[in-house]
Amino acid sequence: MSAEPRINDRIRVPEVRLVGPNGEQVGIVPIAKALELARESDLDLVEVAPTARPPVAKLMDYGKFKYESAMKAREARKNQAHTVIKEIKLRPKIDPHDYETKKGHVVRFLKAGDKVKVTIMFRGREQSRPELGYRLLQRLAEDVDELGFVESRPKQDGRNMIMVLGPHKKKAEAKAEAKAERAARAEERAQEQESAQG
């Protein structure tokens, strides 16, 4: 079964319930008459409800109809937000300055509406002290508490410990907020330039 509707001569039923080009009901007509009407009005006969008894067919410009439905599908895909998982890697004995830098990345990702997978890599003897990694992940979760929540709790995975943080805000909301923020900054700059010139 193809997803494409049957059109014109491909419709092989004795009669159809015909719908006019503006959505008006014409009624049940023999297929030959329906095809004739389609040719006269320079339109296609398109089967819109093949499972109905008798099938429903509509007079329309099929090329235009296909183009419009493709555009609608494209628009719907464009408005769909894609969830991205960003990854940050840490070591159990991380320098405080490095920790702040990595935390800044996590904050940025969560603000953008992305999920963050935080991985702590253990090497050598560090593997015998998983509580160090656990405490570090707990601290990070508490530090970014207002932006995100722990979606999957810290768990050991071989030499690594992994935790996933999810944003409180949806991706679309985050995008809208970032756009508004940029507009506000642009407005501020424009005002500053005006006052500098004036």
N, C-alpha and C positions, 0 to 999 in steps of 0.2 A: 504493500500500500504506500503510495507516495503522499506526501503532505500537501502537494499542490492540488487545488480544486480542479475538477474537470471543466473544460470550457468548450463552447460551440459544438462541433461535430463529435467530440469525445463523449458527450452526454448521450448514453444509449438507454433511454427509458422511453416508453410510449408517450407519457405526458408529464408535465411539471407544473408546480404551483408557481406562477410567474409574478415577480416583483418588478415594478417599473424602475427607471433610472433615478427617480426622486423618492423611492421607498413606497410608492403607492401599490396597493394590491391589484393585480390584473385578474387573478383567478387561475383555475386549473385549465391549461391549454395543451393541445397536442404539441409534441416536440417540434414538428415541422413548422407550425405556426409561430412558435417561440423563436426559432432560428430565423424565420422570415422577418419578424418584428425587429430582431437584433440587427439584421443586415440593413433594413430600411432606415433605422435610426443610427447606423454606423457605429454600433456598440457591440460588445461581446456578450454572449450568454454564459454566465458563470454559475456553476452549481455551488450554492452556499450552505445548504443543509442536505447532504446526500443520504442521510439515514431517515429523513422524514418520508412519510407516505402520502402523496407522491413527493419526490425530492423537490426542494425549493431552489429555484434558479432566479438570478437577478440580471437585469440588463445594466451593464456598466462598461467603462473603459478599463479593461483588465490591466493594461500596461501602467496606467496611472495608479490604479488600485495597488498593484504590486510595489510600485515606487513608494507610495505613501506608507504602506505597512512596513517596508524596509526602513524608512526614515523613523517611524515610531519606535521600532525595535532598537535602532541605533541610539535614539534619544534616551530610551529606558536604560540601556547599558551604560550610557555616559553618566546618568544620575545615580548609578549603583555605586556604593562605596566599597572599595576593596580593603579587607582587613589585612594588614601587613604585620608580620612578626619580625621585630628587630631583635638582634642578639647582642648582648654585652657580656664580655668575659672578664672575670675577676680572679685574683689569687687570694688565698686565705690571709696571707700576711701582706696586705696592701698598704702602701704609704697613704697617710691621711690626705695629702694633696691629690694623689691619683684617685682616691675614693671620691673626692669632691668632683673631679672632672668627669668620672664615670657616672656619678649621680646626676650631673648636669645633662648628660646624654639621655639618661632614662627619663628625666623630667621633660626634655624636649620631645622625645618620642611619645610619651603619654599625652602631652599637650596636643600633639598632632593627631591623636586618636588611634595610635598604633599600639599593638600589644608588645611587651618586651619579655624576651626569654633571657633570664640572668643565669649564667653558667659560672660556677666556681670550679677552677681546675686545681686538683691536688697533685702534688709531685712528691715522690719518694716517701719520707717519713710523715709528711702532712696527711697522708691517707689514714693514719692511725688516730687523727684528731678531727673527725668530721664535725664536731661541735663548733669548731672555729668558723667553718663555712656556714653552718646553720645560723650562728649568731650574727654573722655579717649579712646574710640574706634577710634576717629578721629586722636588723637595723635599717637596711635599705628600704624594706617594705614600710617601716614606720616613717622614714624620712620623706617618702613620696605618697603618704597616705591620702592627702587631699586631692591628688591627681589620679591615683589608681588604686586597685585592690589586688590582693593575691588570688589569682585565678587557679593556679595549681600550687599546692604547698611544696616546700623544698623537699626533694627526694634524691637519694644517692643513685647515680647511674654510672657504675664502673668507677673511674677515677674522678668523675665530675659530680657536682651537686647542682640540680637544676630547679629553678622556680620560674613561674610565668606570672607576669603582672598584666592586668587588663586595665584599660582606661575607664574612668567613670563616664566620660563623654563619648558619644558616638562620633565616628569619623566625619559624617556630614556636618554635625554641629561644630566640631573642631575647625573644619575648613571654613565655615561661615564666620566663625569668630576671628580666625586669622585674617580673613579678607577684610572684615570690619576694622581690625586693628591696623592693617596696612593703610586703609583709606584714612583713618584718623591721623596716622603719622604723616601721610602726604599732605593732609589739610594743615597740620601743625607747621610743616616745612614751608608751605605756601604762605602762611601768615607771617612766619619769621622773615621770609624774604621780602614781603611787603613792608614790614616794619623797618627792615634794614635799609630798604630803598627810600622809604618815606621819611 
